[in-house]
C-alpha cells in the first residue's frame, strides 16, 4: 500500500471514529423528567467516585457542578470527542506510544455505554486519557531522573484543572495543537523522524562498508559501497563513479562535520563506524531527542538570551532571539560515573575574574588526602585552611585523618596556574557545576572532550565574558581587562541574569543543513531508549 493510500485509509477510519463519537451519546439519553433526575444523580455519583486520584481533575468537575465536558448532547462536546480521537490517532507522529491511550478500547467503551452511571464513568475516563496525552506531549512521557542519576530535570507538568478549563472554553483543535513544544528544534526533529522512517521502509542506506580506511584516489567495491551509502544519506548526488574522487571527499567531509568528527574528507575508522550506523539506530536517537525536547518545554521558554551547553557536542553557545551569537568549544565531565556532568537548567548570575579554586570535598578526600597522608608537602600549589579560613601548618602531617574526619578545606589562590584559569561563570546550584577557564588548553584540540571533574571548561572564556558583558557596558573588553590586570578576585554581577541549560543530545538540528548526530558518551540515551521502549514506544515497522 502506498503512503498516500494508507493516509487516506487512516483518515477514513478516523472519520468513522469521529462520527461514532459524535453520535453515540444520543442513544444513551434518558427519557422523561423523572428518568432524567435519576440519571443525573447516577451520572454525578459516578463522576464523583472516579475523581479521587487527581485533585485538579476533581476541582474542575466540582466547580462546574459535575456538568459533562465530553458526554453532553451538544455540538461542543462532539467537537471535543472528535479532537481527542484525531489527536490520539496521531500520537505516533510525536513518538508517543499509541497503546498507552488505547483509542480502540476507548471507542469500544463509547459504543457500548448504556445508562448514566456508565456515562459518568466514561466522562472521567475521557478526561483522564486527555490529561495523560496532554502531559506526555507537553512535558514528556518519562521522568528522566528515574532513568539516570545524571538527569536532574523535574518533569514539566501543566496543571490538570487549567488544561480542562481551556478545553471547555476554547476551540478544542487549538487546545490540542498548542500542547506540543513550539520550538523549531522539535519541528525539525519530527521531520527527521519521518525522513528516517521513510528511508527504513525503503531499504535503509544500503550495505555497510567493510574496510578499515578509505581515502581519496582509491577505488573498488568498498568505495562503491561508501558512494552508495553517501547517496542514500543525501550527502552525495547521483554518481556512477567507482573512484574516491573530489565530490566523494567533499561528501565525507560534510558527513564528518555533521557528526562531530575531524572534517578531513578521509574515511578513517571513526568515520566509517559512524557511516555504518543503521538508520534504525539514528531513529532511536531522534525519538529520545524529541522526548528530551519535551522536557525543555518550559512555561517561560528557554529565555530570549540563554546559554546552551550540549554535553555530547562539547560546545557552549550563547543564543540571542533564537540565533547563536557566540560559540566556543568546551570540555565536560569524564565518563567515570562520579565525574559526569549532570543535565539541568539554572540561571547565571555573575562571573568571577581572577577566581580562587575552592577544591570540592570529593576531590579533597579522594585525590589529595591520600597524597597528603604520605607527604604533607604534596599539592603545594594549594592552601589548606581551617574552618575560619586560616592557612594550616603542614608540618604536623595528616596521616591521622580519614576521608570522614579530615577537617580542612583546600584552596588555590588566583594566578596563571589556577585550575579555573582567569574567569569562572556562576549559576549557583546544588551540584557545584559552573563554566570556567582552564590552563589546560591542549585538551580543546581533541574531538571527544571528556576530561573534567564535572564542570564545563571553555576554550574562549574571555570572549565568552565579553559577549555577556556587552549587554551592560559599552566597552566589555576594557571593563574585563582592567579587573583582570588588578590580580584581585573580583565578582561581576550580570545586570540581566542569563538562563543556562545543560543538555544531552545525541541528535540535534540546525536551522539549515542536516540533522547532527553525536556519540552517547555517558550511555544516557541508551538507557532512555530502553525506558521509552518499555513504555511502548516502538520503531515504525517496515511497510510493504
C-alpha positions as CSV (number, residue, x, y, z in Angstrom):
1,X,0.0,0.0,0.0
2,X,1.4,3.4,-0.9
3,X,1.8,6.2,1.7
4,X,-1.0,8.3,0.1
5,X,-3.4,5.4,0.0
6,X,-2.5,4.5,3.6
7,X,-3.1,8.1,4.8
8,X,-6.5,8.1,3.0
9,X,-7.4,4.8,4.7
10,X,-6.3,6.1,8.1
11,X,-8.3,9.3,7.5
12,X,-11.4,7.3,6.6
13,X,-11.1,5.2,9.8
14,X,-10.5,8.3,11.9
15,X,-13.5,10.0,10.3
16,X,-15.7,7.0,11.0
17,X,-14.5,7.0,14.6
18,X,-15.2,10.7,14.9
19,X,-18.7,10.2,13.5
20,X,-19.4,7.4,16.0
21,X,-18.0,9.5,18.9
22,X,-20.2,12.4,17.9
23,X,-23.4,10.4,17.6
24,X,-23.2,7.7,20.3
25,X,-24.5,9.9,23.2
26,X,-27.9,10.5,21.6
27,X,-28.7,6.8,22.0
28,X,-27.9,7.0,25.7
29,X,-30.1,9.9,26.5
30,X,-32.7,9.3,29.3
31,X,-36.5,9.6,28.6
32,X,-38.9,11.6,30.8
33,X,-38.4,14.1,33.6
34,X,-38.2,11.6,36.4
35,X,-35.8,9.4,34.5
36,X,-33.6,12.4,33.8
37,X,-33.5,13.3,37.5
38,X,-32.5,9.8,38.5
39,X,-30.0,9.6,35.6
40,X,-28.4,12.9,36.6
41,X,-27.9,11.6,40.1
42,X,-26.4,8.4,38.8
43,X,-24.1,10.3,36.4
44,X,-22.9,12.7,39.1
45,X,-22.2,10.0,41.6
46,X,-20.2,8.0,39.0
47,X,-18.2,11.1,38.2
48,X,-17.6,12.0,41.8
49,X,-16.5,8.4,42.7
50,X,-13.9,8.4,40.0
51,X,-12.1,11.6,40.8
52,X,-10.1,10.8,43.9
53,X,-6.7,10.4,42.3
54,X,-6.3,13.8,40.7
55,X,-7.2,16.9,42.7
56,X,-7.1,19.2,39.7
57,X,-9.5,16.9,37.8
58,X,-11.8,16.8,40.8
59,X,-11.7,20.6,41.3
60,X,-12.6,21.1,37.6
61,X,-15.8,19.0,37.9
62,X,-16.8,20.3,41.3
63,X,-16.6,23.9,40.1
64,X,-18.8,23.2,37.1
65,X,-21.3,21.3,39.1
66,X,-20.2,18.0,37.5
67,X,-21.6,19.1,34.2
68,X,-20.2,16.9,31.4
69,X,-17.3,18.1,29.2
70,X,-17.3,15.2,26.8
71,X,-20.6,13.3,27.1
72,X,-23.1,16.1,26.7
73,X,-25.6,16.1,23.9
74,X,-24.1,19.2,22.3
75,X,-22.0,20.1,19.2
76,X,-19.3,21.4,21.5
77,X,-18.9,18.0,23.3
78,X,-18.9,16.2,20.0
79,X,-16.1,18.5,18.7
80,X,-14.1,17.7,21.8
81,X,-14.5,14.0,21.3
82,X,-13.6,14.3,17.6
83,X,-10.5,16.4,18.5
84,X,-9.4,13.8,21.1
85,X,-9.8,11.0,18.7
86,X,-7.8,12.8,16.0
87,X,-5.0,13.6,18.4
88,X,-4.7,10.1,19.8
89,X,-4.7,8.7,16.2
90,X,-1.6,10.8,15.6
91,X,0.3,10.1,18.8
92,X,2.9,8.1,16.9
93,X,3.9,11.2,14.9
94,X,5.3,12.5,18.2
95,X,7.0,9.3,19.1
96,X,4.4,8.6,21.8
97,X,3.1,5.0,22.3
98,X,-0.5,4.8,20.9
99,X,-1.3,1.8,23.1
100,X,-0.9,4.0,26.2
101,X,-4.1,5.8,25.3
102,X,-5.9,2.7,24.0
103,X,-8.0,4.6,21.4
104,X,-9.7,1.3,20.2
105,X,-10.7,0.5,23.8
106,X,-12.0,4.0,24.3
107,X,-14.1,3.8,21.1
108,X,-15.5,0.4,22.2
109,X,-16.4,1.9,25.6
110,X,-18.2,4.8,23.9
111,X,-20.1,2.5,21.6
112,X,-21.1,0.2,24.5
113,X,-22.2,2.8,27.1
114,X,-25.7,2.3,28.4
115,X,-27.2,4.3,31.3
116,X,-26.0,7.4,33.1
117,X,-23.7,5.7,35.6
118,X,-21.8,4.3,32.6
119,X,-21.9,7.7,31.0
120,X,-20.4,9.2,34.2
121,X,-17.6,6.7,34.3
122,X,-16.9,7.3,30.6
123,X,-16.8,11.1,31.2
124,X,-14.0,10.7,33.7
125,X,-12.2,8.2,31.5
126,X,-12.2,10.6,28.6
127,X,-10.8,13.4,30.8
128,X,-8.1,11.1,32.2
129,X,-7.0,9.9,28.8
130,X,-6.9,13.6,27.6
131,X,-4.7,14.6,30.6
132,X,-2.4,11.6,30.1
133,X,-1.9,12.5,26.5
134,X,-1.6,16.3,27.2
135,X,1.0,15.7,29.9
136,X,3.0,13.3,27.8
137,X,3.1,15.6,24.7
138,X,3.7,18.8,26.6
139,X,6.2,17.7,29.2
140,X,7.4,14.3,28.4
141,X,6.5,10.6,28.8
142,X,9.3,9.8,31.3
143,X,10.7,11.1,34.5
144,X,14.4,11.1,33.4
145,X,15.6,11.2,37.0
146,X,14.4,7.6,37.4
147,X,16.4,6.5,34.3
148,X,19.8,8.0,35.0
149,X,21.2,9.8,38.1
150,X,22.9,12.4,35.9
151,X,19.5,13.7,34.7
152,X,18.3,16.3,37.2
153,X,15.3,17.7,35.3
154,X,11.9,17.6,37.0
155,X,9.1,16.7,34.7
156,X,7.2,19.6,33.2
157,X,3.5,19.1,34.0
158,X,0.7,21.5,33.2
159,X,-1.9,21.6,36.0
160,X,-4.9,19.4,35.2
161,X,-7.6,22.0,36.0
162,X,-6.4,24.8,33.7
163,X,-6.0,22.2,30.9
164,X,-9.6,21.1,31.2
165,X,-10.8,24.6,31.5
166,X,-9.1,25.6,28.3
167,X,-10.8,22.6,26.6
168,X,-14.1,23.8,28.0
169,X,-13.7,27.4,26.9
170,X,-11.7,27.2,23.6
171,X,-11.8,25.5,20.2
172,X,-10.6,22.0,21.1
173,X,-8.4,21.8,17.9
174,X,-6.5,24.9,19.1
175,X,-6.0,23.3,22.6
176,X,-4.6,20.1,21.1
177,X,-2.4,22.0,18.7
178,X,-0.9,24.1,21.5
179,X,0.2,21.1,23.5
180,X,3.3,20.1,21.6
181,X,6.5,22.1,22.0
182,X,6.6,25.1,19.7
183,X,10.4,25.1,19.3
184,X,11.9,24.9,15.8
185,X,14.1,22.1,17.2
186,X,11.0,19.9,17.9
187,X,9.6,20.6,14.5
188,X,12.8,19.7,12.7
189,X,13.2,16.5,14.8
190,X,9.7,15.4,13.8
191,X,10.7,16.0,10.2
192,X,13.8,13.9,10.6
193,X,11.7,11.1,12.2
194,X,9.5,11.0,9.1
195,X,12.6,11.0,6.8
196,X,14.2,8.1,8.6
197,X,11.0,6.1,8.8
198,X,10.6,6.6,5.0
199,X,14.2,5.5,4.4
200,X,13.9,2.5,6.7
201,X,10.7,1.5,4.8
202,X,12.6,1.6,1.5
203,X,15.6,-0.5,2.5
204,X,17.7,1.7,4.6
205,X,21.1,3.2,3.5
206,X,22.4,0.1,1.7
207,X,25.2,-2.3,2.6
208,X,27.8,-1.4,5.2
209,X,31.4,-0.6,4.3
210,X,33.8,-3.4,5.1
211,X,37.1,-1.5,5.3
212,X,39.4,-0.1,7.9
213,X,40.1,3.1,6.0
214,X,39.3,4.7,2.6
215,X,40.9,7.8,1.2
216,X,40.9,9.9,-2.0
217,X,42.3,8.2,-5.0
218,X,41.2,4.7,-4.1
219,X,38.7,2.6,-6.0
220,X,37.0,-0.8,-5.6
221,X,33.9,-2.4,-4.0
222,X,34.3,-0.7,-0.6
223,X,34.5,2.7,-2.3
224,X,31.3,1.9,-4.3
225,X,29.6,0.9,-1.0
226,X,30.7,4.2,0.5
227,X,29.4,6.1,-2.5
228,X,26.0,4.4,-2.4
229,X,25.6,4.9,1.3
230,X,26.5,8.6,1.0
231,X,24.0,9.0,-1.8
232,X,21.2,7.3,0.3
233,X,22.1,9.6,3.2
234,X,21.8,12.7,1.0
235,X,25.4,13.7,1.2
236,X,26.3,12.9,-2.4
237,X,24.4,13.4,-5.7
238,X,23.7,10.6,-8.1
239,X,27.0,9.2,-9.3
240,X,28.3,6.1,-11.1
241,X,32.0,6.8,-10.2
242,X,33.8,3.9,-8.6
243,X,36.6,6.2,-7.5
244,X,37.1,8.1,-4.3
245,X,37.0,11.4,-6.2
246,X,36.7,15.1,-5.1
247,X,32.9,15.0,-4.8
248,X,33.1,12.0,-2.6
249,X,35.8,13.6,-0.5
250,X,33.6,16.7,0.0
251,X,30.6,14.5,0.9
252,X,32.7,12.6,3.5
253,X,33.9,16.0,5.0
254,X,30.3,17.2,5.2
255,X,29.3,14.0,6.9
256,X,32.2,14.3,9.3
257,X,31.2,17.9,10.2
258,X,27.6,16.8,10.9
259,X,28.8,14.0,13.2
260,X,31.4,15.9,15.3
261,X,34.4,14.3,13.5
262,X,37.5,15.9,12.1
263,X,36.4,17.1,8.6
264,X,39.4,16.0,6.6
265,X,37.5,14.1,3.9
266,X,39.3,10.8,4.7
267,X,37.0,7.9,5.7
268,X,39.0,6.5,8.6
269,X,37.9,4.1,11.2
270,X,35.8,6.6,13.3
271,X,34.2,8.0,10.2
272,X,33.3,4.6,8.7
273,X,32.0,3.5,12.1
274,X,29.6,6.5,12.1
275,X,28.6,6.0,8.4
276,X,27.8,2.3,9.1
277,X,25.4,3.1,11.9
278,X,21.9,1.9,10.8
279,X,19.1,4.4,10.2
280,X,17.1,2.5,12.9
281,X,19.7,3.5,15.5
282,X,19.6,7.1,14.3
283,X,15.8,7.0,14.6
284,X,16.2,5.9,18.2
285,X,18.4,9.0,18.9
286,X,15.8,11.2,17.3
287,X,12.9,9.7,19.4
288,X,15.0,10.2,22.5
289,X,15.8,13.8,21.4
290,X,12.1,14.5,21.0
291,X,11.4,13.3,24.5
292,X,14.3,15.4,25.8
293,X,12.9,18.4,23.9
294,X,9.5,17.9,25.6
295,X,11.4,18.1,29.0
296,X,12.7,21.5,27.9
297,X,9.2,22.8,27.1
298,X,9.4,25.3,29.9
299,X,6.5,27.5,30.7
300,X,8.5,30.7,30.1
301,X,10.7,29.2,27.3
302,X,14.5,28.9,27.4
303,X,14.9,32.7,27.6
304,X,15.3,35.3,24.9
305,X,19.0,35.2,25.7
306,X,20.2,31.9,27.1
307,X,23.3,29.7,27.3
308,X,23.1,26.2,25.8
309,X,25.7,23.6,26.6
310,X,25.2,20.3,24.7
311,X,27.4,17.8,26.6
312,X,27.7,15.4,23.7
313,X,28.7,18.1,21.3
314,X,31.4,19.7,23.5
315,X,30.3,23.2,22.7
316,X,28.8,26.1,24.7
317,X,26.7,28.6,22.9
318,X,25.0,32.0,23.7
319,X,21.6,32.1,22.0
320,X,20.0,35.5,21.3
321,X,16.5,35.6,20.0
322,X,16.8,32.1,18.6
323,X,20.2,32.6,16.9
324,X,23.7,31.6,18.0
325,X,25.5,34.8,18.8
326,X,28.6,33.2,20.3
327,X,30.1,29.7,20.3
328,X,33.1,28.1,21.9
329,X,34.4,24.6,22.4
330,X,34.0,23.0,25.8
331,X,35.4,20.2,27.9
332,X,32.9,18.3,30.1
333,X,33.0,15.7,32.8
334,X,34.8,12.4,32.4
335,X,32.9,9.2,31.7
336,X,33.6,7.9,35.2
337,X,30.2,7.8,36.9
338,X,31.2,10.2,39.7
339,X,32.6,12.8,37.2
340,X,29.9,13.0,34.6
341,X,28.4,16.5,34.1
342,X,24.7,16.4,35.1
343,X,21.8,17.8,33.0
344,X,19.8,20.6,34.5
345,X,18.9,24.3,34.0
346,X,19.7,27.3,36.2
347,X,20.4,31.0,35.9
348,X,23.8,32.6,35.5
349,X,24.0,35.5,38.0
350,X,27.7,36.6,38.0
351,X,31.2,35.9,36.9
352,X,34.4,35.9,39.0
353,X,37.5,37.4,37.4
354,X,40.8,36.1,38.9
355,X,39.0,33.3,40.8
356,X,40.2,31.2,43.6
357,X,39.6,27.5,43.2
358,X,37.9,26.0,46.3
359,X,38.5,22.3,45.9
360,X,35.3,20.2,46.1
361,X,35.2,17.9,49.1
362,X,35.0,14.8,46.9
363,X,38.3,15.8,45.2
364,X,39.9,16.6,48.6
365,X,39.3,13.3,50.2
366,X,39.5,11.1,47.1
367,X,42.5,12.6,45.4
368,X,44.5,14.9,47.7
369,X,44.2,13.4,51.1
370,X,45.9,10.1,50.1
371,X,48.8,12.2,48.8
372,X,48.9,14.3,52.0
373,X,48.9,11.3,54.3
374,X,52.1,10.1,52.6
375,X,53.7,13.5,52.1
376,X,52.4,16.6,53.9
377,X,54.1,18.8,51.3
378,X,52.2,17.3,48.4
379,X,49.9,19.6,46.2
380,X,52.0,22.6,47.3
381,X,50.1,24.9,45.0
382,X,47.0,24.5,47.2
383,X,46.4,26.2,50.6
384,X,45.0,24.0,53.3
385,X,42.6,26.1,55.5
386,X,40.7,25.6,58.7
387,X,37.0,26.4,59.4
388,X,38.0,30.1,59.9
389,X,39.9,30.4,56.7
390,X,43.3,30.3,58.3
391,X,46.2,28.5,56.5
392,X,47.1,25.3,58.2
393,X,50.7,24.5,59.0
394,X,51.5,21.3,57.1
395,X,54.4,20.2,59.3
396,X,52.1,18.4,61.7
397,X,51.2,15.9,59.0
398,X,47.8,14.4,58.0
399,X,48.3,10.7,58.5
400,X,45.8,10.7,61.4
401,X,42.9,11.7,59.2
402,X,40.5,9.6,57.2
403,X,38.1,10.8,54.5
404,X,35.4,11.2,57.1
405,X,37.5,13.0,59.7
406,X,39.6,15.4,57.6
407,X,38.6,18.8,59.0
408,X,40.1,21.1,56.4
409,X,39.3,22.8,53.2
410,X,41.7,23.4,50.3
411,X,42.0,26.5,48.1
412,X,44.1,27.5,45.1
413,X,44.6,31.3,45.1
414,X,44.2,33.3,41.8
415,X,47.1,33.0,39.4
416,X,48.1,31.8,35.9
417,X,48.2,28.2,37.0
418,X,44.8,28.3,38.8
419,X,42.6,25.3,37.8
420,X,39.8,27.7,36.9
421,X,42.0,29.9,34.8
422,X,41.2,33.6,34.8
423,X,37.4,33.6,35.0
424,X,34.5,31.4,36.1
425,X,30.8,31.9,35.3
426,X,28.4,31.1,38.2
427,X,24.9,29.8,38.1
428,X,24.7,28.7,41.8
429,X,23.4,25.2,42.1
430,X,23.5,22.3,44.5
431,X,25.6,20.2,42.0
432,X,28.5,22.7,42.3
433,X,28.7,22.9,38.5
434,X,29.8,26.1,36.7
435,X,31.6,27.2,33.5
436,X,35.2,28.3,33.7
437,X,38.6,28.9,32.0
438,X,41.4,26.4,32.3
439,X,45.2,26.4,31.8
440,X,44.9,23.0,30.1
441,X,44.3,24.4,26.6
442,X,45.6,21.4,24.6
443,X,42.5,19.4,25.6
444,X,40.4,21.5,23.3
445,X,42.2,20.1,20.3
446,X,40.7,16.7,20.9
447,X,37.5,15.6,19.1
448,X,35.9,14.0,22.2
449,X,36.5,16.2,25.2
450,X,35.5,14.4,28.4
451,X,38.2,15.3,30.9
452,X,36.9,17.4,33.7
453,X,35.5,16.5,37.2
454,X,32.1,17.7,36.1
455,X,32.3,21.4,35.5
456,X,32.4,22.8,31.9
457,X,35.6,24.3,30.7
458,X,35.6,26.9,27.9
459,X,38.1,27.3,25.1
460,X,37.5,31.0,24.7
461,X,36.4,32.2,28.2
462,X,37.4,35.8,27.8
463,X,35.4,36.2,24.6
464,X,32.5,34.4,26.3
465,X,32.8,37.1,29.1
466,X,32.9,39.9,26.6
467,X,29.7,38.6,24.9
468,X,27.9,38.5,28.2
469,X,29.2,41.9,29.4
470,X,28.3,43.6,26.1
471,X,24.7,43.7,27.3
472,X,25.7,46.0,30.2
473,X,28.7,48.0,29.2
474,X,29.9,49.8,26.0
475,X,33.4,48.6,26.5
476,X,33.2,45.0,27.6
477,X,36.9,44.2,26.7
478,X,38.3,47.2,28.6
479,X,36.0,46.5,31.6
480,X,37.1,42.9,31.8
481,X,40.8,43.5,31.2
482,X,41.0,46.3,33.9
483,X,39.7,43.9,36.5
484,X,41.9,41.1,35.2
485,X,45.1,43.2,35.5
486,X,44.3,44.1,39.1
487,X,45.0,40.4,40.1
488,X,42.3,40.6,42.7
489,X,39.5,38.2,42.9
490,X,36.5,40.2,41.6
491,X,32.9,39.4,41.4
492,X,30.9,41.0,38.5
493,X,27.2,40.6,38.6
494,X,25.2,40.3,35.4
495,X,22.6,43.1,35.2
496,X,20.2,40.6,33.5
497,X,20.8,37.1,34.7
498,X,21.0,34.5,31.9
499,X,19.3,31.1,31.9
500,X,21.8,28.2,31.4
501,X,20.7,24.9,30.0
502,X,23.0,21.9,30.2
503,X,21.5,19.4,27.8
504,X,22.5,16.0,26.4
505,X,21.5,15.5,22.7
506,X,23.0,12.8,20.5
507,X,20.6,14.1,17.8
508,X,20.1,17.8,17.3
509,X,19.3,20.1,14.4
510,X,20.4,23.4,12.9
511,X,18.3,26.0,11.2
512,X,20.0,25.0,7.9
513,X,21.5,21.7,6.9
514,X,21.2,18.2,8.1
515,X,20.5,16.8,11.5
516,X,23.7,16.3,13.5
517,X,24.5,13.2,15.5
518,X,26.9,12.6,18.3
519,X,28.2,9.7,20.4
520,X,26.3,8.7,23.5
521,X,29.4,9.4,25.7
522,X,27.7,8.7,29.0
523,X,25.3,6.0,27.8
524,X,22.3,8.0,28.9
525,X,20.4,7.9,25.6
526,X,20.7,4.1,25.5
527,X,19.0,4.0,28.9
528,X,16.4,6.4,27.8
529,X,15.6,4.4,24.7
530,X,15.2,1.3,26.8
531,X,12.8,3.2,29.1
532,X,10.8,4.6,26.2
533,X,10.7,1.1,24.6
534,X,9.4,-0.3,27.9
535,X,6.7,2.4,27.9
536,X,5.6,1.2,24.5
537,X,7.5,3.4,22.0
538,X,8.5,1.4,19.0
539,X,10.2,1.9,15.7
540,X,7.8,2.0,12.8
541,X,7.5,-1.4,11.1
542,X,8.8,-1.6,7.5
543,X,5.9,-1.0,5.1
544,X,5.1,-3.2,2.1
